Amino acid sequence: MPLTQDFLFYLLLSVIISGIFISGVTMLSERLGSRLGGMVSNLPSTLLVSLLFIGITQGADFAAEATGTVPLGMILSTLFLFSFLLLLSKGLLLAIVGSLVVWLAIALFSSLFQDVGRQVWTILYFFVAIGCWLLAEKKLKIPSVGRTSRPYSGLQILIRALFAGSVVGAAVLLARGGSAFWTGIFATFPAVMLSSMVILTLSAGPGFAKGLGKIMLLASTNIVVYGYLAGIFFPKTGIWWGTLMAFAVSALWVFLLKPLFDKSL
């Protein structure tokens, strides 16, 4: 489809809003400590803004269709994050490259199974998420850590905003091509996870990054909840009300998980 002036305006707006929103959320997470910070930073952000602007530019029905691969996308993101946590002790660069290779390889492999339904991916996702969290908690014994007060540099904030915004922009642009499968995959690309892990490793140390990442492994289940509800609400209530209601329920889901996180290492 041609890139109209209106579409380019919304594309640019999605990049700017997502960059500001996502960088702000991740900055807040560092101040809250790894338990609460991991919960807050993993509330729907990349997916929320992506689907919102996809709905604005492509319609609520297409945005709802794109949520079908959200569980698969979150399987990729969870395995990405777990790989990052495993490799971080061997160096930040290896953790970045290795985890991205894992994400890309599984994404390409999963494209062979585009006929698999949401229910199968959802069941598989919860097995992967719970399994990775238990391994991080019981096997790797990654401890949670407290707050950190180290300030972000202006460059770090700018890089985070540009990176997160570019991911959302890519998802909105991809939706223009009509591929609901790849739109859902890119809408769940671990932009927040990657930017959080890299910047927190550099600013607060690997220990804090691992502690927050461990919580994100299980807290990210709320993103699947958000995607499922968005797929239901968008065609019925419209993109704006659907976004609000799906986000409210996903936030409640994370709140209900808090007692579990409070008991973690």
C-alpha positions, 0 to 999 in steps of 0.5 A: 500500500502507498505511504500516504502523508497521513500514514507517515504522520502517524508513523512518526508520531508512533516513534516519538510517543513510544520512545518517550513512554518506554524510556520513561517507564524503564527509568522508573523501574530502576528507581523501584528496585528489581522486583517492583521495577521488573513488574512495571517495566514489563507492562505492555509498552512496545505492544501497546503503542504498536497495536494502537497505531496499527489500529489507527492506520490499518483499522481495529480488525487488522490490529486484532488479527495481529494479536494472534501471534503475540504469544509466539512473539513472547515465547521468542522474547522470553527465550531471548531474555533467558539467553541474555541472563545466561550469557551476561556473566561472559560479557555484555557484548556476547550476551547481546549478540547471542540473545539476538541470534537466538531470537532471530533463529527461533523467529525464522523457524517459527515462520514455518508454523504460521497455521498454528493457532493462538491457543497452542502458542499460548499454552506453549508460552506459559510453559516456557515463561514459567520454566525459564523463571524457575530455572533463573530462580532455583537453578541459576539462583539469581538474587533480587536487588534493591533500588539504585540511584545512579542517574541516567546520562542524556545519551542513555535516555536518547538511545533508549528512546530511539531504539524503542521508537524504531521498533514500534515504527517498524511494526507499524510500517510492517502492518502496512504491508498486510502481514498480520503474522510478522506484525505481531512478531515485531510488535513483541520484539524485546525492545524494552528487555534489550534496552533495559538489560544493556543500559542497566548493566552499564549503569547499575551493574550486571547484578541489578540487570539480572535481578530485574531480568529474572522478574521480567521472565514471569511478569511478561505473562501480562503482555500475553494477557494484554494481547489476548484481550486486545484481540477481543476488545478492539473489534467490539469497543474500538481501538481506544477503549480496547487499549484502555481496558486491556491495559487495566486487566494486564496491570491487575494481572501483574499486581496479582503476581506481586506476592510471588515475586516478594517471596523470590530470592 
